[in-house]
Amino acid sequence: MSIFKDKIVIVTGGGQGIGEGIAKIFAEDGATVIITGRTASKLERVANELSEFNVIPYPMNVGFEEDWKKLIGFVKENYGHLDVLVNNAGIEMGKDIHAMSFEEFKLMQSCNVDGVFLGSKYAYEVLVKHGDASVINISSVSSKRSGPNCGNDAGYSASKAAVNLLTKHAAYTYAPDGIRVNAILPGGIRTPMVDESLKNVPNAEDYLKTINPLPPHLGKVEDIAHLVYFVASPENAYMTGAELVCDGGMITH
């Protein structure tokens, strides 16, 4: 049985990587999936590759308040409610506090934190109409540690730590309305962006073994997508405010 058949799902940052994988698993289960991102061509590629399913590309910037108002207006007009919101959109730069400019830091907060705040805030009115809805924020194991083995990114670590606490705040605030809010903390996941960065790492496979003890030492997009699906499922109805780590053991040492 398809758990999410005819459900309405928004996945931000759905044009590639983890967001694309999340969109795919919900679409294959029968949901109508609205994928957002700043680059229309990336969204259209995903929608075309999933053309047998109901995937709707919706270009927007998650850090812009007006874009969220328009998106939720679109949902209200066309569907009347929302079942699942996945705040996945995020950026990282790999710069420490010395190398990162203040403008770069603010840009990262705009996407990684403002996007989660605005999405959670404005989606509330369509989530609450359902009475059994779920918000899932994609954080990072970098929210728990920093340094070279975790990207050494001042802005990314700070922003994802903020996402964890924003998740707990929203979980507490929205609980009386039956809206569950949880965070997933991925570690190293094999995406085009990660593959590109590993090209500059000598003996990359040996390096990954020192960071992630669980073979194959780098996760798949599907690992996160299946976890999102599980957390969103109504069979997981009593979990809210949680932080679920999926990192191949990175956080164990």
Stockholm file with secondary structure:
# STOCKHOLM 1.0

chainA/1-253         MSIFKDKIVIVTGGGQGIGEGIAKIFAEDGATVIITGRTASKLERVANELSEFNVIPYPMNVGFEEDWKKLIGFVKENYGHLDVLVNNAGIEMGKDIHAMSFEEFKLMQSCNVDGVFLGSKYAYEVLVKHGDASVINISSVSSKRSGPNCGNDAGYSASKAAVNLLTKHAAYTYAPDGIRVNAILPGGIRTPMVDESLKNVPNAEDYLKTINPLPPHLGKVEDIAHLVYFVASPENAYMTGAELVCDGGMITH
#=GR chainA/1-253 SS CCTTTTCEEEEETTTSHHHHHHHHHHHHTTCEEEEEESCHHHHHHHHHHTTTSCEEEEECCTTCHHHHHHHHHHHHHHTSCCSEEEECCCCCCCCCTTTCCHHHHHHHHIIIIIHHHHHHHHHHHHHTTTSSEEEEEECCGGGTCCSGGGTCCHHHHHHHHHHHHHHHHHHHHHGGGTEEEEEEEECSBCCHHHHHHHTTSTTHHHHHHHHCCSTTSSBCHHHHHHHHHHHHSGGGTTCCSCEEEESTTGGGC
#=GC SS_cons         CCTTTTCEEEEETTTSHHHHHHHHHHHHTTCEEEEEESCHHHHHHHHHHTTTSCEEEEECCTTCHHHHHHHHHHHHHHTSCCSEEEECCCCCCCCCTTTCCHHHHHHHHIIIIIHHHHHHHHHHHHHTTTSSEEEEEECCGGGTCCSGGGTCCHHHHHHHHHHHHHHHHHHHHHGGGTEEEEEEEECSBCCHHHHHHHTTSTTHHHHHHHHCCSTTSSBCHHHHHHHHHHHHSGGGTTCCSCEEEESTTGGGC
//
